């Protein structure tokens, strides 16, 4: 499932993005401070705000956001399952919305706030959604798990924001976090081990805990 | 330790840890993204380069030339090795096609080159610059045509009684043909390896493998080197389902690349490359004939099946269960291999029984209907407690009837729809189906090392955890045996430096490896007892107890280490037949206008010996039910008959089940004990969970509509022209 279209949010994001681009263009250090070999027709610099921390990168223009995270920042919690938007293992949050990070080039994300699984919780202090996945055995091999958890967090937010899905029957009513709504919205995250029933229970638990 | 006779009462019958529901011990690592999978090991060796594979664009023939000059001079490229530059590599016992080397192409996307570059993007771009010319042979990859050639020929693998006479005198007979398509494992983590063979001497491999020792032996065979020069690590595996039993091109190409450029190389097989480059479950065509008397007792079973394989391979033996599952005095079983140059057919989760039961359990449903019997009762009437093809051999344990009765009771079978096409709710036709599950069980020798130091226990073994829960059940086993809390046990897996285990496959992993850890812990207990001068001490609550003294294990000075294996004796296969059993119950809705089938609820009852951890075992079974739902309704590798490859080689066009496809699922374990299997009295459950699921769905779809589909998957087009008027 593609992330739902959020017209209000999109417009705001676009304006913020445009404004920051203009500001950035007027800051002289960006163009001059980098070694010339790292910036050219094939490479660019980009600054991502990853899990709250600004991270400057000089990278190949072809590098996906996914590979920037995994290969350059060594944040390997985000997984590469298919590398072309079919499995959901690479799901991360960008400016509050979930995306498939394999379908997005890193250089498109100047100044964007990226939240990965590493930004949600640590082994010592789990996010309630992470704890719910442990409590309900919402995984087996664990490879799709970070993507499932990032998607699940976003799904609950989308439902709270009353963003409709394919299975929403009444567009004027308040959307509930029902089994049907959660299953539909999670269907872009494949789990070949087949933990879907447990993941559903985990999301309900986290939903009750007001993540 | 030798296991040469059935287990007596032992500590596992008084267990306080084994058999209890413990959360996965590696769960926290997985939910925080900290579990290190093969491609992510930035920490293990410096200077890793990126490899990218190139596959053959023909199914069969020879490569006449490869021009790699553009690739070699592309930005960032450190080396290119083509298959024409390498002598054909050795082929290990269970691989069929050569993994690399030489000019012969045996299947589409067989690896023919590796490009090594400083970045992934550079390697990928350069790989697209190779110019390859071929001398292409025509291929015949039509299983239907092959079936017509082989059917009725050959020697049966099982032949009991007089099948033809039984059919002539039977009150009721059935004779139908069933089709199952090829399936791909589609595990979420692609095959991936980092290999450091920089100096051409020691080779270190960080990979994603179900079988560490087989991986090491296969690498040694491929490269003609001593296995002692190879170390393999695979602590976390992102799913396997049989696809990672065997060495594949990722490790081989990374090793060649590393050797060529003198630096460590990492490679993951690109998803669209995986399905044709690696292995799959072969399609099958199966003719099943059943004969019964008027009371519903089967008098004859005749099962003839065909599957495809590369020359010299194993295919998919869909008759695997037929000699054993149901009673009948007369029986003929034969499996034909049709050789062709599709990619390599090999093992996928419950190889044999998965495809076999997809057909046999529809046939049983059809036969029950012909007899006018409840399909649950029909199966119960044909139960057997002995090997029906060799009645002197009993099943070690068999509770199939209890599975059916318990399932029927819990599912509400008595309230099912009994008239096919007779129950409608709005636009949905509602149906109920049942199918039996059978999966043979075996154990493999399994070893481990147990080390106690300062009251903490470390278990080391080359066993793997492919999501099955090995870390957790081995921790439980060691804790139980040593009388320690689980928090004081650390289990280390997936390293060839440690004792060889069963590995993970064929649903032998859990029972074999827990027995191996038990053996190592018993050896450790003996060492500690000797040191303290105690005869048969007791290990309980963190203490060793004997001669009236209680000594905390944490107060024993020094380090104790013991290594042992569990060796399973011949009696298991000579005196008994070991297997696991189950029953699946399903409710579906079929849309009256479109023919779309939706699964509404699922229930499985399993008889698989002691359940070592009901949480992880249940996850295995519901996972099997999910895979079976895909197998019933959507999974099919589509064959390009002209060019000889699977056309839908990605996760958008090969459709596995997703969240929206899966309803509420219920699993019941009978928690039987099998003394013959291991000292823990457990058997496998991970493959059992898949067996029979698809047939239960197909039977429910028939019950909903009255339309019998004998060709998987049950897509809309196979029903829509026969649905009632809207």
Interface residues (C-beta under 8 A of the other chain):
Chain A: X42 X60 X62 X63 X67 X70 X71 X74 X75 X76 X77 X78 X79 X80 X81 X82 X83 X84 X86 X87 X89 X116 X117 X118 X120 X121 X122 X123 X126 X130 X131 X133 X134 X135 X137 X139 X140 X141 X142 X143 X144 X145 X146 X149 X182 X183 X184 X186 X187 X188 X189 X190 X191 X192 X193 X194 X195 X196 X197 X198 X199 X200
Chain B: X23 X24 X26 X27 X28 X29 X30 X31 X32 X33 X34 X35 X36 X37 X39 X40 X42 X75 X119 X120 X121 X122 X125 X185 X186 X187 X188 X189 X190 X236 X237 X238 X239 X240 X241 X268 X270 X271 X272 X466 X467 X468 X469 X615 X616 X618 X619 X620 X622 X623 X624 X625 X626 X627 X650 X651 X652 X656 X657 X658 X659 X660 X662 X664 X665
